């Protein structure tokens, strides 16, 4: 069997048929054979596995608003020249990064995250959060929980079967008000105990509120509850 080809622009595996790369959209003229896979997948293979578990729809770079809105909020709240310059510079770097293509000579771990590069502007919100006094650990914790929940969504759906059964006994007319009231109560409880860590507690309470509302409003199809869903 012949060796698979890689895109000469981004270094990702190229399809056997077609003229354009499914990862970066560039032409496949001059595609070269991929080197044999290493016996030990390592970090790059792990990252690539996570990335390829994401939806395969065509990836469009995020718009300028992902940079402008968080930066404008920070300028309004901070009003200090040095932090503002730092945030603006980071935002400009993320805007440039969103269209950057990693060549074949880049480390494998970096090439594995190439499909996520167009989403770089979304990191500006995290930058602003930290610059306003939020906890970097809280951001990493929430992001890790979200990624884990997405990767293991099938297992979580099966584990939550007792909840789905209980949820079905609650009339929708009650679930919708609860989906608003419970996050509000959670936000209030975190808010009164913030004690100088308002931004960190806001992120945590907001995340918990989303989870509570999701569990009350979302009902998985039967195929997912039988472990056959995507």
C-alpha positions as CSV (number, residue, x, y, z in Angstrom):
1,X,0.0,0.0,0.0
2,X,1.4,3.4,-1.0
3,X,2.2,6.0,1.7
4,X,-0.4,8.7,2.3
5,X,0.4,12.2,1.2
6,X,0.5,15.4,3.3
7,X,-0.5,18.9,2.4
8,X,2.6,21.0,1.5
9,X,1.0,24.1,3.3
10,X,-0.1,22.8,6.7
11,X,1.5,19.4,6.9
12,X,-1.8,17.6,7.6
13,X,-2.7,14.3,5.9
14,X,-4.1,15.0,2.4
15,X,-7.1,13.1,1.0
16,X,-6.4,10.5,-1.7
17,X,-9.0,12.3,-4.0
18,X,-9.5,16.0,-4.4
19,X,-7.4,19.0,-5.3
20,X,-7.7,21.0,-2.0
21,X,-6.7,20.2,1.6
22,X,-9.7,19.6,4.0
23,X,-7.7,21.2,6.8
24,X,-6.5,24.5,5.5
25,X,-8.3,24.8,2.1
26,X,-5.1,25.3,0.1
27,X,-4.2,23.5,-3.1
28,X,-2.6,20.1,-3.0
29,X,-0.2,20.7,-5.8
30,X,3.2,19.4,-4.7
31,X,1.9,17.1,-1.9
32,X,4.6,14.8,-0.5
33,X,4.4,11.4,1.0
34,X,3.9,11.3,4.7
35,X,6.7,9.8,6.9
36,X,5.9,6.5,8.5
37,X,4.0,6.8,11.8
38,X,6.0,6.4,15.0
39,X,5.4,3.3,17.1
40,X,4.7,5.6,20.2
41,X,2.0,8.2,19.4
42,X,3.1,10.6,22.1
43,X,1.6,14.0,22.8
44,X,1.1,15.0,19.2
45,X,-1.1,11.9,18.5
46,X,-3.1,12.6,21.6
47,X,-3.7,16.2,20.7
48,X,-4.6,15.2,17.1
49,X,-7.1,12.6,18.4
50,X,-8.8,15.3,20.5
51,X,-8.9,17.7,17.6
52,X,-10.3,15.2,15.1
53,X,-13.1,14.3,17.6
54,X,-14.4,17.8,17.0
55,X,-17.1,18.5,14.4
56,X,-15.8,18.2,10.8
57,X,-17.7,21.1,9.3
58,X,-15.7,23.6,7.3
59,X,-13.8,25.8,9.7
60,X,-14.1,29.6,9.2
61,X,-11.8,31.9,11.1
62,X,-13.5,33.8,13.9
63,X,-14.5,37.4,13.2
64,X,-12.9,40.6,14.5
65,X,-15.7,41.0,17.0
66,X,-14.1,38.2,19.2
67,X,-11.2,40.6,19.6
68,X,-13.0,44.0,19.7
69,X,-15.8,43.3,22.2
70,X,-13.6,41.8,25.0
71,X,-11.0,44.5,24.4
72,X,-13.5,47.3,24.5
73,X,-14.9,45.9,27.8
74,X,-11.4,45.9,29.3
75,X,-10.7,49.4,28.2
76,X,-13.9,50.6,29.8
77,X,-13.3,48.8,33.1
78,X,-9.5,49.2,33.4
79,X,-8.7,52.7,32.1
80,X,-5.0,52.1,32.8
81,X,-2.7,52.7,29.8
82,X,-0.1,49.9,30.4
83,X,-2.6,47.1,30.8
84,X,-4.7,48.4,27.9
85,X,-1.6,48.3,25.6
86,X,-0.8,44.8,26.7
87,X,-4.4,43.6,26.0
88,X,-4.5,45.3,22.6
89,X,-1.1,43.8,21.6
90,X,-2.2,40.3,22.6
91,X,-5.5,40.8,20.6
92,X,-3.5,41.9,17.6
93,X,-1.3,38.8,17.9
94,X,-4.3,36.5,18.1
95,X,-5.9,38.2,15.1
96,X,-2.7,37.5,13.1
97,X,-2.5,33.9,14.4
98,X,-6.0,33.0,13.2
99,X,-4.8,32.8,9.6
100,X,-1.3,31.4,10.2
101,X,-0.4,28.1,8.5
102,X,2.1,25.9,10.1
103,X,4.5,24.3,7.7
104,X,5.7,20.7,7.6
105,X,8.8,21.7,9.6
106,X,6.8,22.7,12.6
107,X,6.8,20.3,15.6
108,X,4.2,17.6,15.4
109,X,2.4,18.8,18.5
110,X,1.9,22.2,16.9
111,X,0.7,20.8,13.5
112,X,-1.8,18.7,15.4
113,X,-3.7,21.8,16.6
114,X,-3.7,23.5,13.2
115,X,-7.5,23.0,12.8
116,X,-8.0,25.0,16.0
117,X,-5.8,28.0,14.9
118,X,-8.8,29.9,13.3
119,X,-10.4,29.9,16.7
120,X,-7.5,31.9,18.3
121,X,-9.5,35.1,18.7
122,X,-11.7,33.4,21.3
123,X,-8.7,33.4,23.7
124,X,-9.0,37.2,24.0
125,X,-11.9,36.8,26.4
126,X,-9.7,34.6,28.6
127,X,-6.9,37.2,28.4
128,X,-9.3,40.0,29.5
129,X,-10.7,37.8,32.3
130,X,-7.2,37.2,33.7
131,X,-6.1,40.9,33.3
132,X,-9.2,42.0,35.2
133,X,-8.1,39.8,38.2
134,X,-9.7,36.5,37.3
135,X,-8.0,33.2,38.1
136,X,-6.1,31.5,35.3
137,X,-6.5,28.2,37.2
138,X,-10.3,28.7,37.1
139,X,-10.2,29.2,33.3
140,X,-8.1,26.1,32.8
141,X,-10.3,24.1,35.0
142,X,-13.5,25.2,33.2
143,X,-11.9,24.6,29.8
144,X,-10.6,21.1,30.8
145,X,-14.1,20.2,32.1
146,X,-15.7,21.4,28.9
147,X,-13.3,19.4,26.7
148,X,-13.6,16.3,28.8
149,X,-17.4,16.5,28.7
150,X,-17.4,16.8,24.9
151,X,-14.9,13.9,24.4
152,X,-16.7,11.6,26.8
153,X,-20.2,12.8,25.9
154,X,-21.4,9.3,25.1
155,X,-20.3,7.8,28.4
156,X,-21.7,10.8,30.3
157,X,-25.1,10.4,28.6
158,X,-25.2,6.8,29.7
159,X,-24.1,7.6,33.2
160,X,-26.9,10.2,33.5
161,X,-29.7,7.8,32.5
162,X,-31.3,8.0,36.0
163,X,-31.4,11.8,35.6
164,X,-33.0,11.6,32.1
165,X,-35.6,9.3,33.6
166,X,-36.3,11.8,36.4
167,X,-36.3,14.7,34.0
168,X,-39.0,13.0,31.9
169,X,-41.3,13.1,34.9
170,X,-41.0,16.9,35.3
171,X,-43.5,18.8,33.0
172,X,-41.8,21.2,30.5
173,X,-43.9,24.0,32.0
174,X,-41.9,23.5,35.3
175,X,-38.5,22.8,33.8
176,X,-38.2,26.1,32.0
177,X,-38.7,28.3,35.0
178,X,-36.4,26.0,37.0
179,X,-33.7,26.4,34.3
180,X,-33.8,30.1,35.0
181,X,-34.3,30.0,38.8
182,X,-31.6,27.5,39.7
183,X,-28.7,29.2,37.9
184,X,-29.9,32.5,39.4
185,X,-29.7,31.0,42.9
186,X,-26.3,29.5,42.2
187,X,-25.0,32.9,40.9
188,X,-26.4,34.6,44.0
189,X,-24.7,32.1,46.4
190,X,-21.4,32.5,44.7
191,X,-21.7,36.3,44.5
192,X,-22.3,36.8,48.2
193,X,-19.2,34.7,49.0
194,X,-16.9,36.2,46.3
195,X,-14.8,38.1,48.9
196,X,-12.7,40.0,46.5
197,X,-12.6,37.3,43.8
198,X,-15.7,38.5,41.9
199,X,-14.4,37.6,38.4
200,X,-13.4,34.1,39.3
201,X,-16.6,33.4,41.2
202,X,-18.6,34.9,38.3
203,X,-16.9,32.4,35.8
204,X,-17.6,29.5,38.1
205,X,-21.2,30.4,38.8
206,X,-21.8,31.1,35.2
207,X,-20.4,27.7,34.2
208,X,-22.5,25.9,36.9
209,X,-25.6,27.8,35.7
210,X,-25.1,26.7,32.1
211,X,-24.8,23.0,33.3
212,X,-27.9,23.3,35.4
213,X,-29.9,24.9,32.6
214,X,-28.6,22.3,30.1
215,X,-29.6,19.3,32.3
216,X,-33.1,20.8,32.7
217,X,-33.8,21.7,29.1
218,X,-31.8,19.2,27.0
219,X,-33.2,15.7,26.5
220,X,-30.9,13.3,24.5
221,X,-32.4,11.2,21.8
222,X,-33.0,7.6,22.4
223,X,-30.1,6.7,20.1
224,X,-27.6,8.5,22.4
225,X,-29.2,7.0,25.5
226,X,-28.5,3.5,24.0
227,X,-24.9,4.5,23.3
228,X,-25.5,4.8,19.5
229,X,-25.3,8.5,19.1
230,X,-22.5,10.5,17.5
